[in-house]
Amino acid sequence: MRRAGGRALLLVSILAILAILAVAAGTLFPKARVLDYSFSGHSRVGTDYIRGTVKNVTAHTLDTVRIEFFLLSEDGTQIGSEVASVESLGPHNTTTFRVDLERNLSRNVSQVELGEIKTY
């Protein structure tokens, strides 16, 4: 009987540590949320880009929001990444962002996937 209780306590302790780490990393309760994003595709004129909307979901100003995107080829292989950055996003505010892709890389990009959102 003591063994089962000890295992349960160990499991609860591990889960508590993981929850604390998730909160610290901002993954359990994110401070910013990307509401939408799109990839311009292969523009015949101009630069290909990713644009979207991000919202601060806290009651505090976020100095910087960094939004990572994975650039994928037609078969879904990651061929690069780009980061959109937003500065000084006020409490509960929403704003748009845009990041231009390098021309030599963008020719091979078929789709983009949202990666990690970091706030500072």
Phi and psi restraints in degrees (value plus and minus 20) as a CYANA .aco file:
   2 ARG   PHI     -84.1   -44.1
   2 ARG   PSI     -53.6   -13.6
   3 ARG   PHI     -82.5   -42.5
   3 ARG   PSI     -66.7   -26.7
   4 ALA   PHI     -82.7   -42.7
   4 ALA   PSI     -60.6   -20.6
   5 GLY   PHI     -86.2   -46.2
   5 GLY   PSI     -59.1   -19.1
   6 GLY   PHI     -85.9   -45.9
   6 GLY   PSI     -60.4   -20.4
   7 ARG   PHI     -85.9   -45.9
   7 ARG   PSI     -61.3   -21.3
   8 ALA   PHI     -83.3   -43.3
   8 ALA   PSI     -62.2   -22.2
   9 LEU   PHI     -83.8   -43.8
   9 LEU   PSI     -61.4   -21.4
  10 LEU   PHI     -82.1   -42.1
  10 LEU   PSI     -64.4   -24.4
  11 LEU   PHI     -82.4   -42.4
  11 LEU   PSI     -64.6   -24.6
  12 VAL   PHI     -82.9   -42.9
  12 VAL   PSI     -60.7   -20.7
  13 SER   PHI     -83.1   -43.1
  13 SER   PSI     -63.7   -23.7
  14 ILE   PHI     -83.5   -43.5
  14 ILE   PSI     -64.4   -24.4
  15 LEU   PHI     -82.7   -42.7
  15 LEU   PSI     -58.8   -18.8
  16 ALA   PHI     -84.6   -44.6
  16 ALA   PSI     -62.6   -22.6
  17 ILE   PHI     -83.3   -43.3
  17 ILE   PSI     -63.7   -23.7
  18 LEU   PHI     -82.5   -42.5
  18 LEU   PSI     -59.5   -19.5
  19 ALA   PHI     -85.4   -45.4
  19 ALA   PSI     -61.2   -21.2
  20 ILE   PHI     -82.7   -42.7
  20 ILE   PSI     -63.4   -23.4
  21 LEU   PHI     -84.7   -44.7
  21 LEU   PSI     -58.7   -18.7
  22 ALA   PHI     -85.4   -45.4
  22 ALA   PSI     -61.1   -21.1
  23 VAL   PHI     -84.5   -44.5
  23 VAL   PSI     -64.5   -24.5
  24 ALA   PHI     -81.7   -41.7
  24 ALA   PSI     -56.7   -16.7
  25 ALA   PHI    -100.5   -60.5
  25 ALA   PSI     -30.2     9.8
  26 GLY   PHI      60.7   100.7
  26 GLY   PSI      -6.4    33.6
  27 THR   PHI    -109.7   -69.7
  27 THR   PSI     -48.9    -8.9
  28 LEU   PHI     -99.4   -59.4
  28 LEU   PSI     -61.6   -21.6
  29 PHE   PHI    -147.0  -107.0
  29 PHE   PSI      62.2   102.2
  30 PRO   PHI     -82.9   -42.9
  30 PRO   PSI     128.8   168.8
  31 LYS   PHI    -110.9   -70.9
  31 LYS   PSI     -38.7     1.3
  32 ALA   PHI    -158.5  -118.5
  32 ALA   PSI     129.9   169.9
  33 ARG   PHI    -152.8  -112.8
  33 ARG   PSI     111.4   151.4
  34 VAL   PHI    -101.6   -61.6
  34 VAL   PSI      98.9   138.9
  35 LEU   PHI    -102.1   -62.1
  35 LEU   PSI     -55.4   -15.4
  36 ASP   PHI    -182.5  -142.5
  36 ASP   PSI     139.1   179.1
  37 TYR   PHI    -178.2  -138.2
  37 TYR   PSI     137.2   177.2
  38 SER   PHI    -169.0  -129.0
  38 SER   PSI     135.7   175.7
  39 PHE   PHI    -127.1   -87.1
  39 PHE   PSI     112.6   152.6
  40 SER   PHI     -87.0   -47.0
  40 SER   PSI     -35.7     4.3
  41 GLY   PHI      61.1   101.1
  41 GLY   PSI    -179.5  -139.5
  42 HIS   PHI    -117.9   -77.9
  42 HIS   PSI      72.0   112.0
  43 SER   PHI     -92.3   -52.3
  43 SER   PSI     115.3   155.3
  44 ARG   PHI     -95.4   -55.4
  44 ARG   PSI     -48.6    -8.6
  45 VAL   PHI    -145.3  -105.3
  45 VAL   PSI     121.6   161.6
  46 GLY   PHI      66.1   106.1
  46 GLY   PSI    -187.1  -147.1
  47 THR   PHI    -125.5   -85.5
  47 THR   PSI     120.8   160.8
  48 ASP   PHI     -91.6   -51.6
  48 ASP   PSI     129.7   169.7
  49 TYR   PHI    -173.4  -133.4
  49 TYR   PSI     145.7   185.7
  50 ILE   PHI    -136.1   -96.1
  50 ILE   PSI     112.2   152.2
  51 ARG   PHI    -154.4  -114.4
  51 ARG   PSI     138.3   178.3
  52 GLY   PHI    -195.8  -155.8
  52 GLY   PSI    -187.0  -147.0
  53 THR   PHI    -150.6  -110.6
  53 THR   PSI     115.9   155.9
  54 VAL   PHI    -147.3  -107.3
  54 VAL   PSI     125.9   165.9
  55 LYS   PHI    -146.0  -106.0
  55 LYS   PSI     115.4   155.4
  56 ASN   PHI    -100.8   -60.8
  56 ASN   PSI      99.8   139.8
  57 VAL   PHI    -122.7   -82.7
  57 VAL   PSI      -0.2    39.8
  58 THR   PHI    -134.4   -94.4
  58 THR   PSI     154.4   194.4
  59 ALA   PHI    -115.1   -75.1
  59 ALA   PSI      -5.7    34.3
  60 HIS   PHI    -147.7  -107.7
  60 HIS   PSI     131.1   171.1
  61 THR   PHI     -88.8   -48.8
  61 THR   PSI     114.5   154.5
  62 LEU   PHI    -116.4   -76.4
  62 LEU   PSI     100.6   140.6
  63 ASP   PHI     -82.1   -42.1
  63 ASP   PSI     -65.4   -25.4
  64 THR   PHI    -163.6  -123.6
  64 THR   PSI     117.1   157.1
  65 VAL   PHI    -140.6  -100.6
  65 VAL   PSI     102.1   142.1
  66 ARG   PHI    -131.4   -91.4
  66 ARG   PSI     103.4   143.4
  67 ILE   PHI    -135.8   -95.8
  67 ILE   PSI      96.0   136.0
  68 GLU   PHI    -112.2   -72.2
  68 GLU   PSI     119.2   159.2
  69 PHE   PHI    -145.2  -105.2
  69 PHE   PSI     118.0   158.0
  70 PHE   PHI    -114.7   -74.7
  70 PHE   PSI     111.2   151.2
  71 LEU   PHI    -115.4   -75.4
  71 LEU   PSI     104.1   144.1
  72 LEU   PHI    -136.6   -96.6
  72 LEU   PSI     123.7   163.7
  73 SER   PHI     -99.6   -59.6
  73 SER   PSI    -199.3  -159.3
  74 GLU   PHI     -79.4   -39.4
  74 GLU   PSI     -55.1   -15.1
  75 ASP   PHI    -108.1   -68.1
  75 ASP   PSI     -13.4    26.6
  76 GLY   PHI      69.5   109.5
  76 GLY   PSI     -15.6    24.4
  77 THR   PHI     -96.0   -56.0
  77 THR   PSI     115.0   155.0
  78 GLN   PHI     -93.4   -53.4
  78 GLN   PSI     105.6   145.6
  79 ILE   PHI    -136.0   -96.0
  79 ILE   PSI     -19.4    20.6
  80 GLY   PHI     151.1   191.1
  80 GLY   PSI    -195.0  -155.0
  81 SER   PHI    -172.1  -132.1
  81 SER   PSI     138.0   178.0
  82 GLU   PHI    -158.5  -118.5
  82 GLU   PSI     137.0   177.0
  83 VAL   PHI    -148.0  -108.0
  83 VAL   PSI     107.2   147.2
  84 ALA   PHI    -115.7   -75.7
  84 ALA   PSI     122.9   162.9
  85 SER   PHI    -149.6  -109.6
  85 SER   PSI     114.9   154.9
  86 VAL   PHI    -142.8  -102.8
  86 VAL   PSI     113.1   153.1
  87 GLU   PHI    -126.0   -86.0
  87 GLU   PSI     123.1   163.1
  88 SER   PHI      31.1    71.1
  88 SER   PSI      46.1    86.1
  89 LEU   PHI    -113.6   -73.6
  89 LEU   PSI      92.9   132.9
  90 GLY   PHI     -85.8   -45.8
  90 GLY   PSI     145.8   185.8
  91 PRO   PHI     -76.3   -36.3
  91 PRO   PSI     108.0   148.0
  92 HIS   PHI      39.1    79.1
  92 HIS   PSI      -5.8    34.2
  93 ASN   PHI    -104.4   -64.4
  93 ASN   PSI     137.7   177.7
  94 THR   PHI    -144.3  -104.3
  94 THR   PSI     121.7   161.7
  95 THR   PHI    -166.7  -126.7
  95 THR   PSI     146.1   186.1
  96 THR   PHI    -119.1   -79.1
  96 THR   PSI     139.1   179.1
  97 PHE   PHI    -158.7  -118.7
  97 PHE   PSI     140.1   180.1
  98 ARG   PHI    -170.6  -130.6
  98 ARG   PSI     116.5   156.5
  99 VAL   PHI    -151.0  -111.0
  99 VAL   PSI     106.2   146.2
 100 ASP   PHI    -103.1   -63.1
 100 ASP   PSI     121.7   161.7
 101 LEU   PHI    -114.1   -74.1
 101 LEU   PSI     128.4   168.4
 102 GLU   PHI     -82.6   -42.6
 102 GLU   PSI     114.7   154.7
 103 ARG   PHI     -78.9   -38.9
 103 ARG   PSI     -64.0   -24.0
 104 ASN   PHI     -88.0   -48.0
 104 ASN   PSI     -46.4    -6.4
 105 LEU   PHI    -104.8   -64.8
 105 LEU   PSI     -58.2   -18.2
 106 SER   PHI     -84.1   -44.1
 106 SER   PSI     -44.0    -4.0
 107 ARG   PHI     -80.6   -40.6
 107 ARG   PSI     -48.9    -8.9
 108 ASN   PHI    -117.5   -77.5
 108 ASN   PSI     -21.9    18.1
 109 VAL   PHI    -105.8   -65.8
 109 VAL   PSI     106.7   146.7
 110 SER   PHI    -125.0   -85.0
 110 SER   PSI     -48.6    -8.6
 111 GLN   PHI    -175.2  -135.2
 111 GLN   PSI     143.2   183.2
 112 VAL   PHI    -144.9  -104.9
 112 VAL   PSI     130.9   170.9
 113 GLU   PHI    -149.8  -109.8
 113 GLU   PSI     117.0   157.0
 114 LEU   PHI     -88.5   -48.5
 114 LEU   PSI     111.4   151.4
 115 GLY   PHI    -123.9   -83.9
 115 GLY   PSI    -153.3  -113.3
 116 GLU   PHI    -107.6   -67.6
 116 GLU   PSI     125.1   165.1
 117 ILE   PHI    -132.1   -92.1
 117 ILE   PSI     101.2   141.2
 118 LYS   PHI    -135.7   -95.7
 118 LYS   PSI     122.0   162.0
 119 THR   PHI    -146.0  -106.0
 119 THR   PSI     127.2   167.2
